[in-house]
Amino acid sequence: MWRWLRDLAVKDIGAFLAAELKRPLSRFHSHVKELPQYRFVDLHDAVANRCQDLGITATIASDHRSEYLNAILHAKPGRWVSRRVARSARIAWAVGPAEEIFLPVDIFWICAAATGREPLVARVHYDADHEKTIVEAASPDAAAAQSFVTEALRRADAASVYRKRVLALRFEPANRDAFGDVEKPERLRVLFAPEPTVDDDDIVMDVTVRQLLWRNVIDLQLRRDVLKAHGVPIRRGILLHGPPGTGKSFACRYLCAKLPDTTRILVAGSALQHVAAIFALARLLQPSLVILEDVDLVFTTRDINVQGSILGELLDQMDGLRPHEDVGFVLTTNAIDRIEAAIKERPGRISQCIHLGPPGPELRQRYLARYLTPYVTAAVDIETLVMRSGGTTQAFLKDWVHRAVQIATERLAAPGDEVELRTEDFETALCEARSSAQGASARIIGFLGEP
């Protein structure tokens, strides 16, 4: 039951706990566990559920984050610390791509003594200064307090709000004041990404590439029990490489869409430097698939790598995955020649390299048909477009259609009129796109040479 602040106006938090627990606070042993800040929702729910099992006699949200539970129970307050019961702030926590809940940042649960069990107080609070979540439990029975924390962590892991979701990891650097002191520590943020919607009809992909993705990623996850029973390790790494705009990101979307019962973790940019945190999250939420994008930005060959410790950490983490662990990983790069050989040439780390290049005529026709679906194309000669687009990337084909639509809208009598595309719209768009492209600069707009 909740205790409202108006009923506790004259009490401090220590007096409140003593009154509810009905035991001398000096007898209580406390146990504490610190975890990353993004685990707050998981731990709040797990502790609340565990306390519900034990029988909650009181719950209070009162902000005392400057002190640990052990100090509240056993020590006198510091000169500048107030233990007066005060309403805890409630802040928003994401629990989905477009969902959030508000929870107190400091909350206590009291479970009074019962037959065969000593009283217990549990607490979860968010330390914003150090970007961490803290779970604590205290009881006259030290083993009971330790057991409570262990069970709460087990429940938090099993029922995590991040499990079977698409997650995007982002890195926020530390903020420092004018004297160089850290005002806010660096942190790795775990964000929910939208669930990709890629239907089989939307998949325009080379048959060989699609089969390799299925064999080396999707099939391992869908038939993990059968494969494990026959001694096939579930962990496997693949490397997608090829020029920009050739479908590597789409291939990753395809994998994410086909594995709804797997936690999919997307990592890019500066977040790539937090290798240990990435793999710890992947192990926690397994079965999981880690997608490391543009790895040539960090994991380059040793002779040009200025972040050797991060490269070494990646190799250690890859080797440290045990055969029974359901953690797969996909690496993407635009420059495979820059990737450290110990990654791409060592079976067990990378088991399959898949090249994605400019599409051939048949695949270009399928791409154009897909991109042209929303428009009227009776006056468009698809075969001419396929012939004129030799050596282009998938990204260029999509942009080409958008350029042609823009040109076609210039003929509209009214904004709401139907757009009718013509072959000459594409010719005009192509001429404009290539008007200033000479030699190597043609690659900038997606021309890679004849396939």
N, C-alpha and C positions, 0 to 999 in steps of 0.2 A: 504494500500500500504506500501511496505517496504521502510524504510529510510536506506541507506547504510552509513557505517561509514566514508567513504571518504567525504560525504556531511556534516558531523557533527564533523569534526576534532577539531574545536575550541570551541565546546559547551559542557557544562556539562548537566547532565540528567535533572536537574531542569529547565535550560534555554530551553531545548528542549520541555519539557512538557508545560511550560508557553507559548511558541510560538504556539504550536499546539492547546492548549485548549482555548486560547484567552480570558482568565479570570484571574484575580488576584489569585495566588495560595493560598493566605490567606483565601479565601472564601470556600475552599474545605474541606469537611468532609470525613474522611476515615474509612472504616470498614475492619476488618481483621479476618481471620479464619485459624487456624493451624490444620493440619491433619497429619497422618502418611506418611512417605516418599513414600510408595508404591502407594499412591493415585495421584502421580504427573501426570501421563498420563491422567487419568480420568479428573482431574481438568483443565489441559491444553486444552484438547479438548472441555470441557464444556464451559470454558470462551471464547475460540476462536469462538465457534458457537453462543454464546449469543451476543458477540460483533458484529459478522457478521449480526445478526438480527437488531442491533441498527445502523449499518453503520460505519464501520471502516474507519477512515481517515488516520491513521498512525500506524505502528507497528514497534517496535524496540527491538532487543535482545541485552541488555547491562547489564553487570554484576555489580550489586550494592547490593549483598545479605547481606552485613554487616549492612544495614539500612532498616527500614520499610518505606513504602510509605509515611506515615504521616510525618516522619522526612525529607524525600526528599522534600516534599511540603512546610514544615513550618519552619524547623530548619536550622541553618548554619551547614555546614559539620564539623565534629570533626577534631581535629588536624591531625590525622592519616588516615582520610577517604577521598578518592578521589571520586568526582562525575563526573569526566570526562567520556564521553561516551566511552566505551570500549567493544570490541566484546565479547559476552558471550560464555563461553564454551558450547559445545554440547556433551551430554553423552548418552549412550545407555540405553534404557528402554525396558524390555521384554514386549511383548504384546501377547505372545503365547509360546508353548513349544519350538519352534525353530524359533521364530520371534522376531525381535526387531526393534525399531526405534530410531533415534537420535533427541533429542530436546534440545533447549537452556535451561540452568538452570535458567535463569532470563529473563523474557520477559514482555513488556508493550504493551497494546493495547489502542489507543486513539480513542474515539468516540466524534466527535465535536458536538456542540449544534445543535439541530434541532427544528422545530416548536413544541412547547409544551414540550420540553425536554431540560434540562441542559446538558452541556458536561460531559463526564465521562472518567476516566482513570482506567483500570483494569490491574492487574499484577498477575503473578504466578511465584514463585521462589522456588528453592529447597535449604534448609539449611542443608548442609552436616555435619556441626559441631554438630547439634542437631538432625539429622536424621528426618526431618519433611518437609512437603510441606506447603507452605503458599499462600493463595489466598487473594488478596486485591482489593478494589474498592474505588474510591474517586470521589465526585461530590459536587457542591454547594448545591445540594438537598440531605440532609443526608438520607432521606427515600429511595431515588433512589439508593444510594450506598449500603444501607443495603439490599434492594430488589434484587439488582444485585447479591450479594454474595449468598443470599438464593436461588435464581433461578439457579445459577451456581452449587451449591451443589446438588440441586434436579436433574439437568441434569446429573451431574457426577455419582450420585448413579444409575440413571435409565439406563444409557448407559455404565456402567463400563466394562472395558476390562476383568474383572475377572468373570463376570456373566456367569453362565452356563458352567463353566470350571472346570477342576480338578486341585485343588490347593494343594501344599505341603507347610506347614509352617515350617520354620527353625529359630532357635534362635542363634544370634551371641552375645557373651558376650562383655562387655565393654573392651576397651584397656586402660591400665593405664601406666603412665611413672614410672621412678624409685622412684619418690616421692609420688606415690599413686594417683596423679591427673588423672582425666579421659581425655584421649586424644581423644577417640572416644566412644560415648555412646552405650549401648547395643541396639539391635534392633531386631524386629521380621520381618523376610523376608517372603514375599509371593511369592512363585515360581510357575510357571506353570508346571504341571506334564503331561506326555503324556496321551492322551485319551485311555483308555483300549479297546482292541479289543477282546471281548469274545463272540464268536458266540454261538448259542444254541447247535451246534454240539460239541463245546469245553467243555461244562459244564458237568463235571463228579462230581456229588454231590448226597448225600443221598436225597431221595425224600422228606422225612419229613423235613429235614433242608431247602431244597429249598422252600417248601411250607411256612414254618415259615418266611423265609426271604421275600418272596413275600407278605405275609399278613401284616407283621409288618413294612415293609419299602417301597417296590416298589408300592404296591397297594395304600398306603396312598398318594403317590406323583402323581400317574397316575390318580387317581379319586378324587383329593382333592376337587373339586367344589361340586361334588355329596355328598361326606362325610360331608363337612362343612354344606351343606344345611340340613343335617339330624342330626346336632349337634355332629358329631364325631370330637374330637380334632385331628389335623393333627400332632402335635408334639408327638413323641413316642420314647423311648429309648430301645435299645436291647443290651445285653451283650453276646458276643461270647467267650466261654471259652473251654479250652482243652489243651492237651500237645502240645509242639512245633511240627510243621510239619504236623498238621492234617487238614489244609485247611482254617484257619481263614483269612489269607491274600488273598487267592483265593476268599473266600466268599465276601470280601470287594471289590475286583476287579469286581466280578460279579454284585454287587450292583451299582458300578460306571458305568459299561457298560450299565446297564438297565435304567439309569436315565440321559440321555443326556440333558434334559431341566432343570436339577437341578444343582446348584453349589455344588460341592463335595469337602470338605475340609479335607485333610489328616494331622493328627497331631501326632508326635512321639517324643521320646527323651525329651530334655530339653524344647522344645516348649510347652509341656504339662503344664509347670508352668505358662504360660501366658493365664490363663483361661478367664479373662475379654476381652482381645484382640481377642481371638478365637471366643467367642460368639458375640462380637460386629461385627466382619466380617461376621459371619453367619447371623445375623439379617439384615445387610446391603444388602447382596446378596441373600436373601431368594426369592424363595424356595431353601433351602440348606440342605445338609446332612453333619454332622461333624463326622469324623471317628477318634476316639482317640485310638491309638494302644499301647498295653502293659501298661495299666493303673496301673497295680500293682507296677510299678516303682515309682509312685507318690501318688496315691490315696489309700494307704494302711489303715488298721484298725487303729483306734485312738491310741491304746496302743503302737504301734510301729511307728507311723507316726511322722516324725520330721519336716514336712511341713504342720502343721495343718491349717495355714491361706490359703494355696492353696486349700486344701480339702474343707474348709468352703466356699471359693469362688466358687468352682464347684457346691456345693449344692445350694448356693444362685442363681447361674445362671440357673441351672436346674429348680428351683422353680419359677424363675422370668420370664420364657418363658410363654407368654400368649397363651390361647387355639387357637387363630386365627393365631398365628405366624407359618409359614411353616419352622420350624427348627427341623429336626430329628437328632438323634445321635446314633452312634454305638461305643461301647466300646469293646476292645479285651483284653484278659489276658490269660497267661499260668498258673496262680495261683489264682483261684477264691476265695480260702480260705483266701487270703491276702487282698481282697478288702473290704473296709469299708462297714459295714452292711447298713448304711444309704443310700448307693448308690444302692446296689443290692437287697435290701429287701423292698424297698419303691415303690409301684406302682405309676406311674406318673413320676418317675425318670427313672427307668428301668421297662419296661412293659413285657419284654420277655427275659429269659435266654436261650441260645441255646448252647448245648454241642456238640463239634466236637471231636470225638475220632478216634482210628484206624479203618480203613474201614473193613467191613466184606468181605467174599469171593466174592460175586457178584460185590461189588464195587471195590475190588482189580483187578478183571478181567477187568473191564471197564477202570480203570486207566492204567493198563499195555497195553491194546489194544490201548489206546490213545498215550502213550509214544512210542510204537513200530511202529506207523504208517509210519515213514520215512524209515524204514529198511526192508530188506528181512528176513522173519521169518518162511519160510517153514520148517526149521529144529528145530523150537522152540515149545516145548510142553507147551502151556499156562496153562493147568490145573495143571501141575506139579509146575509151577511158583506160581500159586495161592495158592497151598497147602503149598509150602515151605516158603511163605511170611506171614504166620499167625502172627498177632500182630504187623505188621510193620505200619509205618505211610506213608501217601501219599508222603512225601518228600523223604523217603527212597526208595520207589518204583521208583521214577524218577532217583535218584542217582544210583540205582541198574542197570537200563537200560544203563546209561552212562558208568558205570564200565564194563558191558558186551560188549558194543560197543568198548571200548578201547581194551579189550582183543581180540575181533574178528579182529580188524585191524592189529594185529600182524601177521595174516596169509596172508595179502595182498601181492601180487607179485609186484604191483606198487601202488603208493599213490592214483591214480584215480580209482582203481578197486572198484567194488560194494562190500559193506560190507554184508556178510551173517551171521546172528546170529545163534547160536546153543544153545541148552539147557545147554550143559556143560559149555558154557561161563558164564551163570548165576550161575551155581554151583560153578565155580572157584571164581567168584566175591563174592558170598555169604560167602564162606569159608574164603576168605581174610578179608572181612569186619568183620567177627565174630572171627577172629583168636585170638585177644587180648581182646575180650569183655567177662567179667565175672560179673555175678550178676547185680548190679545197673549200671555198666558201659555199659551194652548193650543198655541202653536207649540213650546213646550218639549218637549211629548210627541209632536210629529209631525203636528199638524193644521194644515194650511196654507190651508184653505179649499177650496171645491168646485173640482175641476179643470175 
